[in-house]
Amino acid sequence: SSGINAEWPLRPGDQLELIAREHEIFAERLEDDISTKIRHLYKEVTNNRKNLCNTGNQLKQTYQQQQDQLEKARQKYEKMARESEAANIAFQKVNDDMNVSRAQLEKSRATKEQRLDIMDKAKGDYIIQIEKTNNFQHDYYLETWPSLLNQMQKVEENRVDELGSLLKQKCVLHKNTLPQVEQCIDNMIATCENISSTQDSDLLMEERTMANYPPDHEFIEFGAKPPSNFSTNPSMRKTKKEKSTDCDSALIPLL
């Protein structure tokens, strides 16, 4: 507060100046104590949101990669299983054909066993990938993603709490200013209510008519010395400077 002078009376112009000063002080404190902190809070929250969103996008990307790898392993296993099944059917046909040579039979058997080994390996890779994907999925939905959401929630809670605290400080600053402004306004109202055009004009006229009444004129013998207070025009006794002062004072508002 600027420490408003409570002495009475103050002119309305002075009161308006004090009101303006109080609002100026309030605006300065609002900028220094509140607005600067709000801008800092906005910047901090924006950075935290950006970092958490980037972390969330990376987690989603990793999760999708795990799903893609699982699907790739499943498709490979199905392909190898079909090829192994086809190789086994071909071997059965060769084995049932009495006209097939032993060399052809052994070649078909080798192809069947080779396809079976490849299928078994693809099956094992598929089972391993299922376990890895399930483990990642469990950690993703039970640990990692909930933790990220909790961090996001914490950021928003801190933002709301900090903003609420700053707005409360703003209200306190404004509240502390209002009594000073209200005092000025009350003084202005009281001043305006006490204005009396009749009384003011009477005071002005009384001031204008307070000059001494001039003495009566006396007969002066020719050649005699006039008395010291002699003047043919009493109003001319005042100097030019005194006349100017009286005229100016008559124009000065009583407020």
Salt bridges, closest charged atoms under 4 A:
GLU17 OE2 - ARG21 NH2 3.57
GLU31 OE2 - ARG39 NH2 2.71
ASP33 OD2 - ARG29 NE 3.64
GLU44 OE1 - HIS40 NE2 3.93
GLU71 OE2 - ARG74 NH2 2.46
GLU78 OE2 - ARG74 NH1 2.50
GLU83 OE1 - ARG115 NH1 3.06
GLU106 OE1 - ARG109 NE 3.63
ASP125 OD2 - LYS121 NZ 3.23
GLU156 OE2 - ARG49 NE 2.76
GLU156 OE1 - ARG159 NE 2.93
GLU207 OE2 - ARG208 NH2 3.47
ASP246 OD2 - LYS238 NZ 3.37
